[in-house]
Amino acid sequence: MLAALQLTPAARHRWVVASRALAAIVGGYVLAALSAAALAVFLPLSRADATLTGTMLSFLVYACAVVWVFAARTATRAWLGLLLPSAALGMALWLHRITGAA
């Protein structure tokens, strides 16, 4: 039964590349969206300026996330490199929301 689950090296490589592509597309989007929201909330600018700055910088975050995913040593490290900062930003935004900070 376990022998049936073994992948050929070519099939394994395809799955690794697919995982990285999914991490770049979905994980990069999540990280960019959360960074835009966090910057819009936490930058010490007027609301409109902070939102515009956060949105513009999120494009840079997304591009860096895509580069990171394909530069990481393993696909697991690529996923963790996106999920951990996303979790931190999400937690910061959530805490900001529940504390009612202005």
Secondary structure, 3 states (H helix, E strand, C coil): CHHHHCCCHHHHHHHHHHHHHHHHHHHHHHHHHHHHHHHHHHCCCCHHHHHHHHHHHHHHHHHHHHHHHHHCCCHHHHHHHHHHHHHHHHHHHHHHHHHCCC
